[in-house]
């Protein structure tokens, strides 16, 4: 498939937690394969390897969650000039990746999922009671507080954003047992 010309922008959840987003000519928003892997706590090439290995159990598990494995290659302008090619996935598929990664014990994915849900629930409830939506800065603050509390419930207020990101994405320790216990309760 010939790459499609896309527009690139940095999607900022809070200062320090970002992912590269892409807008296709038809207006669809997409996420880069490498960025999706990294923000969920995997190596940058994890999703690419998952999509290209035959007989992959991970891909079958993802497909069981509704992940269609469809990527669209895109070309984007580089800040320093020229163009770069990136493989992208839909937001729907990114959402399924988040769910899979939570079950895979990725702390970064759990924090991302809970923070996104917290912001969305808040929006729906504010709307139901006739309150104006939070500003994007207020949403980012709520997102950060939820994300940080998920990473380190006892100490998140004392931690700076870099520490929280390091723990979530680089995986300081393994909380898989704690996460699994939480799902079973």
N, C-alpha and C positions, 0 to 999 in steps of 0.2 A: 504494500500500500504506500502510495506517495504521501510524504508528510504534508499536513495542512498547515497553513500559516496561522499562527495563534498569537494572542496577546498574553504577556506574562505579568503577574503582579504577586507581591508577597502578601500572603494571608497571615495576619498577625492575630493570634489568640490572646497573647499578652506579650509584653516586652521580653523577648528571648525565646518564645515558643512560636515558631512560624513554619509555614509550608508554602512552597511555590504553587500558585494557582494559575490556571490557564483559561482564557476565554476563547472559545472557538468562533469562527465566523458566523455560525448560526445562533450565537449567544450562550451556548452551553458552557457551564463551568466544569473544569476537570482538575485533577491532581496528578502531579508527576509520579511515576512509578518509584523512583528513588526517594523522593521526599516523603511519600506515603510510608515507605519502609522505615525511614529514619524516625519520623515523628511517633511511630508506634513502638519504637524501641528495638528494632531489628537493624542489621547491617544494611547499608544502602542498596546492595544488590540482592537482598532477600526476595523481594517480590518478583524481580526479573527472573531469578533462578527458579522460583516456584512456577512461574508461567511457562518456562521453556523446558523443564524436565518432563520427560514422558513417564507415565505411571506414577505421578507424584501424589502421595497421600494427602499432603497439605492442600493441593489444588482441589482434590476431590472433596475434602472437608469444606473448603471455601464454597465450592459449587453447591454443596448441600445447604448452604446459607443463602443461596440465590446469587452468588458471585458469578458473573458470566465470562470472566477472563478476557473480555474484549478490550483491547488497547487501541488507541489512536495515536500514531506518531504525529508530532507537530514540530514545526520549526518556529523559533522565536529569535528576536533580536538580542544579541549580547550587549551588555552595558558598554563594553570596551570596543564594540564594533563587530560586524559580521553576524552570523547566525549560528544557532545551536539546534540540534535535533533532540527532542525528548519524547519518551513514551508516556502517555497519559491514560488514566482511568476515570470513569465517571464518579460523581459524588455518591451515587447509589452504591457502586462497588466499593468505594472508600469506606462508606458506612458499614458494609459487610466485613471489610477487613478489620475495622475497629472491633466489631463483635467477635470475630474469630480470635483476634489478638488478646482480647480479655480472657477468653477461655483457654488460650495458650499461656496464660500467666504473665503477660506483659504489663507491668505496672504503669508504663506510660500510656498504654491503650486504655486501661481502666480509668486512669485520671482524666484522659481526654473524653471518654464516653460519659463519665459522670458530670464533668463540667459542661459539656454540650447539652446534656439533658437538663441540668439545673437551669441553664440560661433559657432554653426553650420552654420549660415548664413555667418559669417566672413570666415569660412573655404571654403565654396563654392565660395565666391567672390574672395578670395585670389587665389584659384586654377584657376578660369576663367581668371584672369589677369596674370597668370604665376608667382605669388609670392609664396615663400615657406610657408608652414603652420606655425602657431605660435607654439612655444615650449609649453609643458604642463604647465610650470610656467606662460607663457604669457596668455595661455587660462584660467588658474585659476584666474589670475588677472582680466581679462575681465569679467569672470563669477562673481567674487566677486563684481566688480563695478556695474554690471547690477543688481545683486541680492540686493545689498545694496541700490541702487537708487530706486528700486521698493518698498522696505520696508519703506524708509523715504526719499523721493526725495529731500527735502530741507536740511536735516541735515546729510545725510549719511557720508559725509567726516569727520565730527567731532565725529562720533560714532566709537566705537571699535567693533570688530567682535562679541564679546560676547553680546553686547547690541543689535546688529542687529539680531542675532540668537534668543535672548530672545523675541524680539518683533515679529519676524516672526513665530516662532514655538509655543511660549507660548500664543501669541495673546494679546498683550497689546492694548486694545481698539478694536473696530470693524470697519473695513473699508469696510464691505460688500456693503454698499450703494454706496461708491465711486467706487468700483469695478464694480458693476452692472451698474452704470451710464456710466462708461467707455465702457462697452460692448454695451450699447444702443445708444451711440453717433455715 
